[in-house]
Amino acid sequence: MSTTHRDSSETRPLLQQDDVTSYHSVPGSGDSTPQEPPPPLNRVSGTDLAWVLAGLWSAVFLGALDGTIVATLLSPIGSYFNESNRASYIGTSYLLSVCCFTPLYGRLADILGRKGAMLLALSLFGVGTFLCGLAPSMDALIVARAVAGMGGGGVMTVSSVAVTDLIPLRQRGLYQGMTNILFGLGAGLGGPIGGWLNDNFGWRSAFLFQMPILVFSFALVIAKVSIKLPDEVESQSLQHKLRRIDFFGSLTLVGTVGCLLLGFSLKSTEELSWGHPIIWGLFTASAVWGALFVAVETYWAPYPVMPMRLIKQRTPLAVSLSCFFGSVAAFSTLYNVPLYFSAVRLNSSTDAGLHLLPHSVAISTGSVFAGWVMRRTGKLYNLTLITAIMTIVAATMIIFWTDSTSTFHLWFDIVPQGFGMASVITTTLIAMIASVAKEDMAVATGITYLFRTTGQVLGVSLSGALLQAVLTRKLRERITGPGALEMIEKIRHSTSIIAELSPDLRQAAVSSYADALRIVFICQAAANFLCFVCCLPIQENPLPGTHEEQEAQYRQRKYTIDSRTASES
């Protein structure tokens, strides 16, 4: 298939507001006959929609709940197996698995159907979580978390694709905002629930506790999710559908992303040097797998898991990069702002965590606000740029935190970051969906989540590596003499001892953390700026307000693409 080039006409509406009839003609002929579009495939009643959303969103809620539950359990699990030094791999294995398998579900949603792909994701997530509750060793637990990640990567992607099938684009952002509220609620409840279950029933109960919610979601997906695909897909045999799976492309993509993220994660968690054979070996392997992946997707795969023609298009590329840089900044902020209050302000862990509360509220508010604006105006471009600028302003204010910064700023400055990024994540997802043909919608959604999750992992690991590098250098400058190296190592690995140090050592530790975190905050601002720059090329496509308009727009876009392809061939 030749690459589809998109000219400036794409900034104009492809479908006028009163154009419910689309015109089709055979390319190259003079015939042009009006043809009424068929009724929408997936119109559902309000009651059925509520049940479908309950099934999909309960899975999203569970995925968020699981993430913070596990984060709370790392210490007791490490102590139980007497392997606290390896506890971080429980989280790393899950995140790596999520990043590797997230984009695969876009294509699987087209091959297996929305219900089949969602049931596969829930099955893998459920099996992995159940095995975590029974794990006899740390190694078994790490493997079980990787299995859970294979499914967790699909829950958000497939649920997003399914909602897009059911909701017109103009209203889609509002539903995405509600999804994000549920995600935030799950993430907020996970910590307290995980701690309570661990204290009263042991850490295994925190995994087994999730099974009833999983069964509820699984049952509703089976009973209520019956989203129809086009007839040419529905009529294919299972054998033919399986032949459409891009096994080699999936393998090379997993190798590319897995080796890259594992290299950065080991650099951060194991404190290996950049020149260590394991680190540069993983990066080299990632580059080789990446070259193979591009070759396979470009020249060989008939149904590529990540079509290169999409990545080469203006809006999908801009959306992917903006999601990546935005996620890097967002998750670096999420992890390093509490560290500032613990290591520099010497607040308790509870107080440090509370400073993220306004940020959490802003995330929910920003996402719903973006959805409301898109529903009311049918536009997203200016909203995207304005809210991206808000994240730059927030990151810049955080850079200038000092001992004399007022309490108001310490609580408020992070709010525009959460509000702006939640809005950008919502608008860019809608921009991606609105820019591609209907048959590419599921794959494009998977690509968006791939760049987003990869940015999240790199935001944490890269900021951690940068922080430790600068912190070590500053501590060595300020702490010298007998026993200095041992003291430096203690300060690097535990912020809780800083308050107990002598005044001179305490000042050295606080100043070193402040200097290191300022460098990290500057990099966060740079990442937010790159996110803004990447948002500039995004095109303003119309957002249909009804199912009929949306179906007509899809048909018009398909006809336009087919006509261009025929004229270029």
Steps between C-alpha positions, in 0.01 A plus 500: 500500500641835408541766763206736527605864490277752668488858379379820652141423404484279808469807716159560339196295598480180302126498552278805509252513782202429276676233297342176609516351150845405372583468131685201368642435158735252349842668472571584142138498387266791452216347699412658829184385674365598840479210738340508842744376766385185680372535856775507765622155599509550873209717613397384849237606749589705804453202731720271291764771473504534878557125540773497235678792665466331840677192365776696326555764766503253789801343330666843464428571868651164597813564295559831679418347839745216440786736418493691827415191707819334377705816559382493862591132539859511372654532845299225678543264202876559498516432872284186470734342245807659662587657162425869548780590258297343216160640595516774236499233227138421590401839363758504222392164354137615487579834335733343245233247409233770471717710268589204280149362455287817499529570124421139407145534625414761240538241225355220715186710551452491122580129467330350805237770534465740791348235726762238414793737554356628829439146629858407406632803690287426805597130493873572495465770765287273718725194469808708576338668801370168638846344464646800687280411796635142497863573409743278695807714427610845389592364154151352458343827611704702250398264215134514610508880492639486146207275400257746661666780303431316174132549575524833677645650183180414315238611751537875439557463124206271423260684731594827327444344156165354606373831639605671176286250308196594708539875557515773230834682500355831612386338826792259523726734697244535779482123538881487503491750782267276699733208429789700642298584812445128563867433432598769749254366756646152467855633532403704806328211679764239420752615760266510804326175398829321440639612835184399689485157336868438568468598866192285561526204263853500352628622166364204302143608579559827312537304176217254565272787604499618138344179366132592566537830314671316215221240482239779497674674210554170314132405531375838379735497202371154400135596549486858375793587272387401151663759277468411133788539257451559125348207309824422316667440838209326674461249217860377515578161650703475821788345306506796261484745791794331672704529181458876527695508827839657441705253707843612375411867533374437854819313591730772368292773668518321837877461453543869412296644787598234755876534452483881498296529820688221676828678429375826653337318793819308587702819470273659759424212740837321493702824468709357217718731292401594146804311374410175679479207252143417605380857442657565162426141398126555566503831312678339206249214498217755508645678196533172307146390590377849406657483153346157446162628620499792254602269214230245585225761538601683182570219254370168627200502738166505311319615818771682699457551872630857452448615138787726401265695273319621814816605680606697191179703501507842656241478776568140618873575525440827685256336741737209570795725578295742710363208705854368549656827622194591702504165679873531572439834672182391678645188661827667587294762682288237670805325648731794572270762654434280809874435519557877517279529808659195664868575431509881480211614718543198732126439517360162597410253226131566568540877460711452186232281347224746591665762278392287204133525599436830314680347202268198504191722515638709214551189283134401529382858452723562198390189317128565551544868410670407173218259418237764579670761279531258207137397537384863508721641225602203286857638507820384672805673349505825701403312816794264449752783461368708792505208743845389377626850584352458849730202561804708400395777740453249782837332441671840489347606834615175662858567387508817715393336825735609781501516879307829481228376265155560651278215610242602238746445216616167641141375484377682189789496251452135409128546417545640144724200423227249587219702342692575181641153445164330560347728239781443249481121541123515436508736200792325329324163521194650331723674244662167416166322455358786293800498262496136387270278298252279685696181434811658658325632812580207730864478390543879534361485855751226585784713362390793719507285813840352403665843488318602816605198709857508366525864603369414846766236561781714359379800700553307821821317409679790325413752772619249761832445321553875455411572862744243636782617273470865605431413864811281526720773353363769731527281811863416420575872469340581835578195715864403542722335756491162678183301442380739228426229242289298742304809604444601137360155420262517797372842394453388138296195596284639782360848546363411844843523664562860388305652790710300748838620370716766661421857384797517257427162340128574490561828317733328254242230429209745460700731271617207287147367456376852420768544231434158348122543497531843339684340208224239474232772510678690221492183287128463579440850368700416187289186446181705538632751248572220251147374557368845408717518188377156390138615544544784248467284183181329622218564252148609587268235358123519549352315797166345397219545750282207395549140389367585153746786452785284624417212262467745211836658588670160513358414156604837357854462636529145366382615160752787501786267597401240240480768232848632584642150507352422159633824351851436637518139380 
